[in-house]
Structure formats: structure tokens, C-alpha cells
Amino acid sequence: MSGRSERLTPNLVFVGSFVALCAFWLLWWAALYPGVLSPDSIDQWEQARSFQFNSWHPYLYALILSGLGRLWNSPSTMGLLQVFVTALLISWIGRYALVSGVRIRWVLLCVAVYALHPQFGVYNSTIWKDVLFSTLLVAEAFLLYQVAAQRVEAWQPYVLLGVLAGVSVSLRVNGIINLVLPAALLLFSAVRRRWIVFMIVSALLGQVFFGVLLSRAVHVVPARFQMDQIRVKTVGAIYRLSRPAPSLSSEEAAVFESMMSRDLWYSAYSPSYSNELFFQHFLKLPEVQDLTVENLNQSGFYAEWKRAVVGAAIRNPGAIVRDKYLQFLYFAISRDVPLMNVNSVEIYGPKLREQAYPYLSAVLPSPRIPRLRAWCIQVIDVSSGGLILGQLLWAPGWGVIAYLAMLVYAALKKYTATVLYISFVLLNVVFVIVISPASDYRFLYFATLALFVTPLLLAAEAQGIDRQVSARSSQ
């Protein structure tokens, strides 16, 4: 191969991978047009078009959707953005692996997995904050890998890491861990400490801008009861999972049982979701319905409720641990296929119209190619229907096992950058499970998105170490 061809190959592979990924994923986008939409998606579209934001959903996602919606009055624009950004990220990682000495056949195989896997086609067409958040999280993990593997001395990657951290916190609350996690992991690498400090400062400044200044500039209205989904699930777990019985003070028991009976706390609890306790019972309590954002902090009932939850959690740590263990099992085996929401507008349409959503017409399903839509839905049905195939393609449990196996191998080989990359992903998984009141797989979509490039990064680091050893041997 000539020197000219060698120089062109990584760039050609990058462009070819990007085009191929976009081509496959745009078929899904066209089939599911204007996108896979749940009621949450529709609510964010309404915020985007009305330019009236609240903090129940991340305002930043709605703000981006608002900008895109002004170019084209359709939530499908977010699907296009997600397709292009994700294709760009995977193609760039493939190019990096190729430049690092990984054989082109493995790079192309990796790209083919992403192109053909139905999960990526569907999720990139789904209007959920979790999709864009996952892409940014994998980009952050890859940058972390790069600075550790190459011991980067330029300031730009550290600033970019900080900016990504600030953005990720504003897209999902569990992103807050990433304000400090990359810096903490880099302490175990050979990166200079001044760059780690620089990255922390950039992350904090990014959060100040996105989390405070920009949110105030667009007048984000605080939402009520954002943490109460976690609180009601905690109390339900204490009543259901404490052995032999919940340990509660008389004040705590009085607060909880004035809201719902002991039997209702017990029976309505689910380790995988807090919806029944929260939406069907907690929000319908008279004392809760009377609360507004303005009088929330002045409410004696609400203050007693928060204190009682904290005290009960301290008294019953075993129930909390059992709840999170069961939630992890649900996460591991759940197959949260967004197909259930493909027709959510038809299902929820009458209710949504009663609520007078003025922009609802833009989200009504109108596939550009009906036959393609039917074929894509059939692919989802087949791929998610079987026990083995469904678990393999749509459940994250086996991916965690694969991560742990690669982590052990990388640690034994002293592949520091790969260890940091996998640790970053897995610690985010743990943090999601700890703070999340539900077992929706979409919360862990980033783990699957980051999985199939991990062998490439492991091989790239191995090639780099081999070159270093050969260079020292030849001296």
C-alpha cells in the first residue's frame, strides 16, 4: 500500500462509516416518522414550541428541540440530530482505532453491528432525552480514554470534557456524577494533575452556565415533587421489604399512614417502578393537590413528609438495599422496546386533545414509507419476541457481564485507558440504579451504545503498548 493510500484510509473509513450508519438509521427515521413518541416526548415538544419550560423534564433538550423546530415544525428534527451525532461519534472512534493499528476488518465489523442492530435504529428515532444524553456520555468516555491513552498535553480535550459534563447534567439528573467522575478516574492515570484541576473547573463552569445562567435566561419554571417519586418508592420498599417488619417511629408511621394505608403502601410498591404509588395515589392526596411551587417550602405537611422519609430510610437500610438489588435485576432482564410508544399519540390522543395541546398535529404518525414502517415494526417484533434473542438484543444484563470480563482482562494487562473507559460506564450504571425510581432500560441505553466499540479501544491500546515495547527494544 502506498503512503498516500495509508494516509487516506482512516479518513475514507471515517466518511464511509458515517455515510453507512446514517443510511441505515435514516431508514428507521423515515419508517417511524415523525419519531417514536411517548407522552413525555409530546410534553417536551409542547414546551419546545411554546417556549415555556419547566424542570419536570430537562429544559435543555426542549430548548434544542425548540431551535430545531423553528427550522422544521416537526419533532423528527431531533431524530435527525441524534442520527448524525451518533454516527459521527461511532465513525470517529472507528477512525481512531484504525489509526492506532487495529485491523480494518474489525473496525468495519463494529460499524456493521451498529448499523444492523435494531436497537440503535429505533432509539435514534425516539424523542427521548436519554438518547442524546447517552451519545454525549459515550463521547465523554471516549475523550477520557484518549487523554489517558495518549497523555494529552493540550488543554482543549479537558475543556471539552468539562463542557460535556455540564451539558450531561442538564440533560439528565444522574449526569451530575460526571462533574467529578472523569477527574477522579484520571487520578489513576499518568495525566498531569494540573490538567485534572483544569477539567474540574471547566465542568463546574459548564454547569453554572447550563444549570443556572441559561436556565434563568429562558425562565425555566421549577416543577413540583421531582424527588417524591424516589421518596414514595422508598417508603413502599420499607413497608414491603423490611424483615421482619418496618422499623418506624410513631411520628413516621403517623405521617405515612395518614397518606395511605399500610396495606396500600405494601401492595402498590413495585421494585421496577414507582408509577402506581406516585401518580395514582400520592399526587391525588388532597394535601398534595393544594401545594404549589410557591407554597411548597412553607408547607408543614411537606416538611414532615420529607423528614419522615429520611428517618425511615436510616432506620431500614436493609429494605433500601433489597429494593436496589431487585431494581438491578429488573434492569438486567428488562426489554424496554420503544415500539410500545410508536402509537402513543393514537392511544393518548383523546386525552391529549382534552388537555388542549396546541401543537399536537405535528407529532401525529405520518410515515413517509408505510411499507417500510410495517417492515421495521416486524423486525422489532421478531428481534424482541424470543427469550434468547430478545435478551441478547434488547436487555442490558449480558452487556454488564461483557463489560466485567473486558475490565478484568484490561486490568490484568494494565491497559489503563480501557480500564478507565469501562469504569466510567459501569459507575454511571451503578449511579443510575441508585438514584432512579424506575427500571426503564432507556436509562441505561448509554451502556449498550458504548459496548460494541469497547473491544476496538482495548485492541487500540494493546497496539499502542506493543509499539512502545518495540521502540524500547530497538534502542
C-alpha positions as CSV (number, residue, x, y, z in Angstrom):
1,M,0.0,0.0,0.0
2,S,1.4,3.4,-0.9
3,G,2.0,6.1,1.6
4,R,-0.8,8.2,0.1
5,S,-3.3,5.3,0.5
6,E,-2.2,4.8,4.1
7,R,-2.9,8.4,4.8
8,L,-6.3,8.4,3.1
9,T,-7.5,5.1,4.5
10,P,-8.6,6.3,8.0
11,N,-10.4,9.3,6.5
12,L,-12.1,7.2,3.9
13,V,-13.2,4.7,6.5
14,F,-14.4,7.5,8.7
15,V,-16.5,9.0,5.9
16,G,-17.7,5.6,4.7
17,S,-18.7,4.6,8.2
18,F,-20.6,7.8,8.8
19,V,-22.5,7.5,5.5
20,A,-23.3,3.8,6.1
21,L,-24.6,4.4,9.6
22,C,-26.7,7.4,8.5
23,A,-28.1,5.5,5.6
24,F,-29.3,2.5,7.8
25,W,-30.5,4.7,10.6
26,L,-32.3,7.1,8.3
27,L,-34.4,4.2,7.1
28,W,-35.7,3.7,10.6
29,W,-36.2,7.5,10.9
30,A,-38.3,7.5,7.7
31,A,-40.3,4.5,8.8
32,L,-41.1,5.8,12.3
33,Y,-41.6,9.4,11.2
34,P,-42.1,11.8,13.0
35,G,-40.4,9.6,15.6
36,V,-41.1,7.3,18.5
37,L,-43.1,9.5,20.9
38,S,-44.2,8.8,24.4
39,P,-46.3,11.2,26.5
40,D,-43.1,12.6,27.9
41,S,-41.9,13.3,24.4
42,I,-45.1,15.1,23.5
43,D,-44.8,17.2,26.6
44,Q,-41.3,18.3,25.7
45,W,-42.4,19.1,22.2
46,E,-45.1,21.3,23.6
47,Q,-42.5,23.1,25.8
48,A,-40.3,23.5,22.8
49,R,-42.9,25.1,20.6
50,S,-44.5,27.3,23.3
51,F,-41.0,28.3,24.6
52,Q,-42.4,27.8,28.1
53,F,-40.1,25.4,30.0
54,N,-40.4,23.6,33.4
55,S,-37.9,21.4,35.2
56,W,-40.0,18.2,35.2
57,H,-38.2,17.3,32.0
58,P,-34.7,18.7,31.2
59,Y,-35.2,22.1,29.7
60,L,-32.0,21.8,27.6
61,Y,-33.4,19.0,25.5
62,A,-36.6,21.0,24.9
63,L,-34.6,24.1,24.1
64,I,-32.6,22.2,21.5
65,L,-35.9,20.8,20.1
66,S,-37.2,24.3,20.1
67,G,-34.4,25.6,17.9
68,L,-34.7,22.6,15.5
69,G,-38.5,23.0,15.4
70,R,-38.1,26.6,14.1
71,L,-36.2,25.2,11.1
72,W,-38.9,22.5,10.5
73,N,-42.1,22.2,12.5
74,S,-41.6,18.5,13.5
75,P,-40.0,16.6,16.4
76,S,-38.4,14.4,13.7
77,T,-35.6,17.0,13.5
78,M,-34.4,15.7,16.9
79,G,-34.3,12.2,15.4
80,L,-32.1,13.6,12.6
81,L,-29.8,15.3,15.0
82,Q,-29.5,12.1,17.1
83,V,-28.7,10.0,13.9
84,F,-26.0,12.4,12.7
85,V,-24.4,12.9,16.1
86,T,-24.3,9.2,17.0
87,A,-23.0,8.2,13.5
88,L,-20.3,10.9,13.9
89,L,-19.2,9.5,17.3
90,I,-19.1,5.8,16.2
91,S,-17.2,6.7,13.0
92,W,-14.7,8.8,14.8
93,I,-14.0,6.0,17.3
94,G,-13.5,3.6,14.4
95,R,-11.1,6.0,12.7
96,Y,-9.1,6.3,16.0
97,A,-8.9,2.5,16.3
98,L,-7.7,2.3,12.7
99,V,-5.0,4.9,13.1
100,S,-3.9,3.1,16.3
101,G,-3.2,-0.1,14.4
102,V,-6.4,-2.1,14.7
103,R,-7.2,-4.0,11.5
104,I,-9.7,-2.5,9.2
105,R,-11.9,-5.7,9.2
106,W,-12.6,-5.3,12.9
107,V,-13.4,-1.7,12.5
108,L,-15.9,-2.4,9.7
109,L,-17.4,-5.3,11.7
110,C,-18.0,-2.9,14.6
111,V,-19.7,-0.4,12.3
112,A,-21.8,-3.1,10.8
113,V,-23.0,-4.2,14.2
114,Y,-24.2,-0.6,14.9
115,A,-25.8,-0.2,11.5
116,L,-27.7,-3.5,11.6
117,H,-28.6,-3.7,15.3
118,P,-32.3,-2.7,15.5
119,Q,-31.9,-1.0,18.9
120,F,-29.8,1.8,17.6
121,G,-32.1,2.4,14.6
122,V,-35.1,2.6,16.9
123,Y,-33.5,4.7,19.7
124,N,-32.1,7.2,17.4
125,S,-35.6,7.8,16.1
126,T,-37.0,8.1,19.6
127,I,-37.6,11.6,21.0
128,W,-36.2,11.0,24.5
129,K,-33.6,12.9,26.4
130,D,-31.9,9.6,27.2
131,V,-30.8,9.2,23.6
132,L,-28.9,12.4,23.3
133,F,-27.6,12.1,26.9
134,S,-26.2,8.6,26.1
135,T,-24.4,9.9,23.0
136,L,-22.8,12.7,25.0
137,L,-21.9,10.2,27.8
138,V,-20.1,7.9,25.4
139,A,-18.3,10.9,23.8
140,E,-17.2,11.8,27.3
141,A,-16.0,8.2,28.0
142,F,-14.0,8.2,24.7
143,L,-12.4,11.5,25.5
144,L,-11.4,10.2,28.9
145,Y,-9.9,7.2,27.2
146,Q,-8.0,9.3,24.7
147,V,-6.4,11.7,27.3
148,A,-5.4,8.7,29.4
149,A,-4.0,6.6,26.5
150,Q,-2.1,9.5,24.8
151,R,-1.3,11.5,27.9
152,V,-2.6,14.6,26.1
153,E,-0.9,17.8,27.0
154,A,-3.2,20.2,25.1
155,W,-5.9,22.0,27.1
156,Q,-8.7,21.6,24.5
157,P,-9.8,18.0,25.4
158,Y,-10.0,18.8,29.1
159,V,-12.2,21.8,28.3
160,L,-14.4,19.7,26.1
161,L,-14.7,17.1,28.8
162,G,-15.8,19.8,31.2
163,V,-18.4,21.2,28.7
164,L,-19.8,17.7,28.1
165,A,-20.1,17.2,31.8
166,G,-22.0,20.4,32.2
167,V,-24.4,19.6,29.3
168,S,-25.0,16.0,30.5
169,V,-26.1,17.2,33.9
170,S,-28.6,19.5,32.2
171,L,-29.9,16.5,30.1
172,R,-30.3,14.0,33.0
173,V,-30.0,14.5,36.7
174,N,-27.9,11.4,37.0
175,G,-25.3,13.1,34.9
176,I,-24.2,15.1,38.0
177,I,-21.8,12.3,38.9
178,N,-19.8,13.2,35.8
179,L,-18.8,16.6,37.2
180,V,-16.2,14.8,39.3
181,L,-16.0,11.2,38.0
182,P,-13.7,11.8,35.0
183,A,-11.3,13.7,37.2
184,A,-11.4,11.1,39.9
185,L,-10.6,8.3,37.4
186,L,-7.8,10.3,35.8
187,L,-6.0,10.3,39.2
188,F,-5.2,6.7,38.4
189,S,-3.5,7.6,35.1
190,A,-0.3,9.4,34.2
191,V,-2.1,12.6,33.2
192,R,-0.7,15.7,34.9
193,R,-2.7,16.9,37.9
194,R,-2.9,20.5,36.6
195,W,-5.0,19.2,33.7
196,I,-7.3,17.4,36.1
197,V,-7.9,20.6,38.0
198,F,-8.4,22.4,34.7
199,M,-11.1,19.9,33.8
200,I,-12.9,20.2,37.1
201,V,-13.0,23.9,36.8
202,S,-14.3,23.6,33.2
203,A,-17.0,21.2,34.4
204,L,-18.2,23.5,37.2
205,L,-18.2,26.5,34.9
206,G,-20.2,24.4,32.3
207,Q,-22.8,23.5,35.0
208,V,-23.0,27.1,36.2
209,F,-23.7,28.2,32.6
210,F,-26.2,25.4,31.6
211,G,-27.6,24.8,35.0
212,V,-28.0,28.3,36.3
213,L,-27.4,31.1,33.8
214,L,-29.1,29.7,30.7
215,S,-32.0,28.1,32.6
216,R,-32.7,31.5,34.2
217,A,-32.4,33.3,30.8
218,V,-35.2,31.1,29.3
219,H,-37.3,31.3,32.5
220,V,-37.4,27.6,33.5
221,V,-40.3,27.1,36.0
222,P,-39.4,24.7,38.9
223,A,-41.6,21.6,38.9
224,R,-43.3,20.3,42.0
225,F,-42.5,16.9,43.6
226,Q,-39.5,16.0,41.4
227,M,-37.9,14.0,44.2
228,D,-41.1,12.5,45.5
229,Q,-41.1,9.6,43.0
230,I,-38.0,8.4,44.8
231,R,-39.5,9.1,48.2
232,V,-42.7,7.2,47.7
233,K,-40.8,4.2,46.3
234,T,-38.5,4.3,49.3
235,V,-41.5,4.2,51.7
236,G,-43.2,1.4,49.7
237,A,-39.9,-0.6,49.8
238,I,-39.7,-0.1,53.6
239,Y,-43.3,-1.5,54.1
240,R,-42.8,-4.3,51.6
241,L,-39.2,-5.4,52.0
242,S,-38.3,-4.8,55.7
243,R,-37.6,-8.0,57.6
244,P,-39.4,-9.0,59.8
245,A,-41.3,-5.6,59.9
246,P,-40.6,-2.0,59.2
247,S,-38.9,-0.1,62.0
248,L,-40.7,3.3,62.2
249,S,-41.1,5.9,64.9
250,S,-44.6,6.8,65.9
251,E,-44.3,10.1,64.1
252,E,-43.1,8.5,60.8
253,A,-45.8,5.9,60.9
254,A,-48.4,8.6,61.5
255,V,-47.2,10.6,58.5
256,F,-47.1,7.7,56.1
257,E,-50.4,6.1,57.2
258,S,-52.2,9.4,57.1
259,M,-51.4,9.5,53.4
260,M,-52.1,5.8,52.5
261,S,-52.9,2.7,54.5
262,R,-50.2,0.3,55.5
263,D,-51.7,-2.3,53.1
264,L,-51.7,0.2,50.2
265,W,-48.0,1.1,50.7
266,Y,-47.3,-2.7,50.7
267,S,-49.4,-3.7,47.7
268,A,-48.8,-0.7,45.4
269,Y,-45.0,-1.0,45.8
270,S,-43.0,-2.3,42.8
271,P,-39.2,-2.7,42.7
272,S,-39.2,-1.8,39.0
273,Y,-41.4,1.3,39.0
274,S,-43.0,4.0,41.3
275,N,-45.8,5.0,38.9
276,E,-48.7,3.4,40.9
277,L,-47.7,4.9,44.2
278,F,-46.7,8.3,42.8
279,F,-49.2,9.1,40.0
280,Q,-52.3,7.1,41.2
281,H,-52.0,7.7,44.9
282,F,-49.5,10.4,46.1
283,L,-50.5,13.1,43.6
284,K,-54.2,12.6,44.3
285,L,-53.8,13.3,48.0
286,P,-55.8,16.4,49.0
287,E,-52.9,17.9,50.9
288,V,-50.6,17.3,47.9
289,Q,-53.0,18.8,45.4
290,D,-53.2,22.0,47.4
291,L,-49.5,22.5,47.2
292,T,-47.9,24.9,44.6
293,V,-44.4,25.7,43.7
294,E,-44.7,28.9,45.7
295,N,-46.1,27.4,49.0
296,L,-44.3,24.1,48.8
297,N,-41.4,25.0,51.2
298,Q,-43.9,26.7,53.6
299,S,-46.0,23.6,53.9
300,G,-45.8,21.9,57.3
301,F,-47.1,18.6,55.9
302,Y,-44.5,18.5,53.2
303,A,-41.6,19.2,55.6
304,E,-42.9,16.4,57.9
305,W,-43.1,14.1,54.9
306,K,-39.5,14.7,53.8
307,R,-38.2,14.3,57.4
308,A,-40.2,11.1,57.9
309,V,-38.8,9.6,54.7
310,V,-35.2,10.3,55.7
311,G,-35.7,9.0,59.2
312,A,-37.4,5.8,57.9
313,A,-34.6,5.2,55.4
314,I,-32.0,5.4,58.1
315,R,-33.9,3.0,60.3
316,N,-34.4,0.5,57.5
317,P,-31.3,0.2,55.4
318,G,-31.9,-3.4,54.6
319,A,-35.1,-2.6,52.8
320,I,-33.4,0.0,50.7
321,V,-30.6,-2.4,49.7
322,R,-33.1,-5.1,48.8
323,D,-35.1,-2.6,46.7
324,K,-32.0,-1.6,44.7
325,Y,-30.9,-5.2,44.3
326,L,-34.4,-6.1,42.9
327,Q,-34.3,-3.0,40.7
328,F,-30.9,-4.1,39.3
329,L,-32.4,-7.5,38.4
330,Y,-35.3,-5.8,36.6
331,F,-32.8,-3.5,34.7
332,A,-30.7,-6.6,33.7
333,I,-33.6,-8.6,32.2
334,S,-35.9,-5.8,31.1
335,R,-36.6,-5.4,27.4
336,D,-37.8,-1.8,27.1
337,V,-38.6,-1.7,23.4
338,P,-39.8,1.8,22.4
339,L,-42.2,0.2,20.0
340,M,-44.8,0.3,22.8
341,N,-44.8,4.1,22.3
342,V,-44.8,4.2,18.5
343,N,-48.6,4.6,18.5
344,S,-48.8,6.5,21.8
345,V,-50.3,9.6,20.1
346,E,-53.2,7.5,18.9
347,I,-53.6,5.8,22.3
348,Y,-53.3,9.1,24.3
349,G,-54.8,11.3,21.5
350,P,-58.2,12.0,23.0
351,K,-56.7,12.7,26.4
352,L,-54.1,15.0,24.9
353,R,-56.7,16.9,22.9
354,E,-58.7,17.4,26.1
355,Q,-55.7,19.0,27.6
356,A,-55.6,21.4,24.6
357,Y,-52.1,20.7,23.3
358,P,-52.0,23.3,20.5
359,Y,-49.0,21.7,18.7
360,L,-50.3,18.1,18.8
361,S,-50.8,17.9,15.0
362,A,-47.0,17.9,14.3
363,V,-46.5,14.6,16.3
364,L,-49.2,12.5,14.7
365,P,-47.7,9.5,13.0
366,S,-47.3,10.0,9.3
367,P,-44.7,7.6,7.9
368,R,-43.2,8.6,4.6
369,I,-43.0,4.9,3.5
370,P,-45.8,2.9,5.1
371,R,-44.4,-0.5,3.9
372,L,-41.0,0.3,5.4
373,R,-42.7,1.2,8.7
374,A,-44.5,-2.1,8.7
375,W,-41.3,-4.0,8.0
376,C,-39.4,-2.1,10.7
377,I,-42.1,-2.9,13.3
378,Q,-41.9,-6.5,12.2
379,V,-38.2,-6.5,12.7
380,I,-38.7,-5.2,16.2
381,D,-41.3,-7.8,17.0
382,V,-39.1,-10.7,15.8
383,S,-35.9,-9.4,17.5
384,S,-37.6,-8.7,20.8
385,G,-40.1,-11.6,20.9
386,G,-37.9,-14.6,21.6
387,L,-36.5,-15.3,25.0
388,I,-32.9,-15.7,24.0
389,L,-32.8,-13.3,21.0
390,G,-34.8,-10.7,22.9
391,Q,-32.5,-10.8,25.9
392,L,-29.4,-10.7,23.6
393,L,-30.6,-7.7,21.5
394,W,-32.7,-5.7,23.9
395,A,-31.8,-6.4,27.5
396,P,-28.6,-4.9,29.1
397,G,-27.8,-7.8,31.5
398,W,-25.4,-9.7,29.2
399,G,-23.7,-6.4,28.4
400,V,-22.7,-5.9,32.0
401,I,-21.2,-9.3,32.0
402,A,-19.2,-8.5,28.9
403,Y,-18.0,-5.2,30.4
404,L,-16.8,-7.0,33.6
405,A,-14.9,-9.6,31.5
406,M,-13.2,-6.9,29.5
407,L,-12.5,-4.9,32.6
408,V,-10.7,-7.9,34.3
409,Y,-8.7,-8.6,31.1
410,A,-7.7,-4.9,30.7
411,A,-6.7,-4.7,34.4
412,L,-4.6,-7.8,34.1
413,K,-2.9,-6.4,31.0
414,K,-2.5,-3.0,32.6
415,Y,-4.5,-1.2,29.9
416,T,-5.1,1.9,31.9
417,A,-7.2,3.8,29.4
418,T,-9.5,0.9,28.7
419,V,-9.9,0.3,32.5
420,L,-10.9,4.0,32.9
421,Y,-13.3,3.8,29.9
422,I,-15.2,0.8,31.2
423,S,-15.1,2.0,34.8
424,F,-16.6,5.3,33.7
425,V,-19.5,3.5,32.0
426,L,-20.1,1.0,34.8
427,L,-20.0,3.6,37.6
428,N,-22.6,5.6,35.6
429,V,-24.7,2.4,35.5
430,V,-24.5,2.0,39.3
431,F,-25.3,5.6,39.9
432,V,-28.5,5.3,37.7
433,I,-29.7,2.3,39.6
434,V,-29.0,4.0,43.0
435,I,-30.9,7.3,42.2
436,S,-33.6,6.1,39.7
437,P,-37.1,5.2,40.9
438,A,-37.7,3.0,37.9
439,S,-36.1,0.2,35.8
440,D,-36.6,1.7,32.4
441,Y,-33.9,0.3,30.1
442,R,-33.6,3.6,28.3
443,F,-31.9,5.0,31.4
444,L,-29.0,2.6,30.6
445,Y,-29.1,2.9,26.8
446,F,-25.6,4.6,27.1
447,A,-24.2,1.3,28.3
448,T,-25.2,-0.6,25.2
449,L,-24.1,2.3,22.9
450,A,-20.7,2.2,24.5
451,L,-20.4,-1.6,24.5
452,F,-19.5,-2.5,20.9
453,V,-16.6,-0.1,20.5
454,T,-15.0,-1.3,23.7
455,P,-13.1,-4.2,22.0
456,L,-11.8,-1.7,19.4
457,L,-10.5,0.6,22.1
458,L,-9.0,-2.4,24.0
459,A,-7.2,-3.5,20.8
460,A,-6.1,0.0,20.1
461,E,-4.4,0.4,23.5
462,A,-2.8,-3.0,23.1
463,Q,-1.3,-1.9,19.8
464,G,0.0,1.3,21.3
465,I,1.7,-0.6,24.2
466,D,3.2,-3.1,21.7
467,R,4.7,-0.2,19.7
468,Q,6.2,1.3,22.8
469,V,7.8,-2.0,23.8
470,S,9.2,-2.5,20.3
471,A,10.6,1.1,20.3
472,R,12.3,0.5,23.6
473,S,13.7,-2.9,22.4
474,S,15.2,-1.3,19.3
475,Q,17.0,1.4,21.2
